[in-house]
Amino acid sequence: MDTSAVEMLRVLLVLLASLPLSAAWLAPIVAKGNKLFDSETGLEFRIKGMAYYPRPNAGELADVSNYDWAADEHEDVWKPHLEVMKDLGVNTIRLYSVDPSVLHDRFMCACSEAGIYVSVGMAAPCKGCSVADVAAPECYPDGMLTRMQMVYNAFAVYDNTLFFSVANEPNLISVDGDTGEAVMPCIKAMIRDIRDYADSCVGSLREVPIGVEMADIPPRAQWLQYFDCVASNDSSSGSGDASERAQWMGFNPYVECDPTGHTEYLQSTGLVTLMKDYKDAGYPRPIMFGEFGCNTGDNTMDGYENQRTFYDKADKGKYGVGYFQPDDCDNENTTCEFTAYPEYDNLKTAYTTTKNSTVEMASFTPTRTSALQCPSALSMDLPDTPNVESLSCSVAQPVCGGKKSNNFDSSTLADLNDGKTATSSGSGSSTSAKDKDSGSSHTMIASSVKTLALMLAAFLALN
């Protein structure tokens, strides 16, 4: 190979190395029975997650709980955090509150390129944005249905949106001294209404599973039964799968506090009991941990408190795997830098060394196929659907790595356990400024890499 050829090869290799490779959109996750599967590979998908709300230590936003840090405008904040997630082996992150009026294209694309799916909370701690702390039917504000539609439209367009949650820990809401029972009919009605809306959008949007995140309060089976059963007064109950049934359930358990003494699963009696409760309930749909940790704060490791306590979760520095420095960082004048706790390495080891499941969707036969019976302790008298305008369904197809999202094969994506086939217009046309602008730089980079790769292949074939 002559000198000029070697120099040309060197230049091509430098150009290739300088361009970021994009994995484009992840394949949507679908469900069969109580398991999740990759819609392309057909292999079981198991969540390795992280709850994400990068609250700064100081400034105006330090005490705000409904700020959307995942918006594209905060790329300087979330971009380095996604690198941390990748290092941990995280494949799913949970967002608590989002602003459906702002762009999330870059964030969702970056998550997809990092191999990360996103579970999106539909509620927010603002007036009319979540279940109210009064008994049904008043606990279902009209504005909540509008907000749920807006959030659904904003995020169902992304192939790596895993779930939607209508509420976080509503069973902690006490009305007249109860333990969450009074507002449950409102939560079930919210699931019904946003699922009906999702059904109405089939043809424009992939149908993304909708559920709820519960505090881990016994009796666990009661919550699973309630959100899986069908109310006798539900008009769609004759179909065998009423829209009021949650399509997945999340729990936030804080039962494990001794990672040094409990090195084996069977040593953790709290976790073993929890898993037995889930199994005995016979829930036929996917269950996930929305949060997990320790609820006493007594255990220490290398001088650090093991896990943030349940009641300290809003305090600065009280996180499971790390904290922000310096103490006065506000992400405006001073950047909040992530510093890992010793627990970081424990979680990383667990997430990165656990073998992937080899269960295949085609050969998996669910053994739990019937809806659970309604518990007698909770009311099945659900509020009526609020009389609000039904919003137009989004037809956006954001681009990442040269690939359009929300452009799926309807034959492979069906709504969980419902026997309903989701379809897409598949027109490929851009219908909004957001759609037109989405991912243009990624498209250019992917095309450039492909061109350079072809040039390099041709060059090597000739020399």
Order of alpha helices (4+ residues) and beta strands (2+ residues): alpha-beta-beta-beta-alpha-beta-alpha-beta-alpha-beta-alpha-beta-alpha-beta-alpha-beta-beta-beta-beta-beta-alpha-beta-beta-alpha-alpha
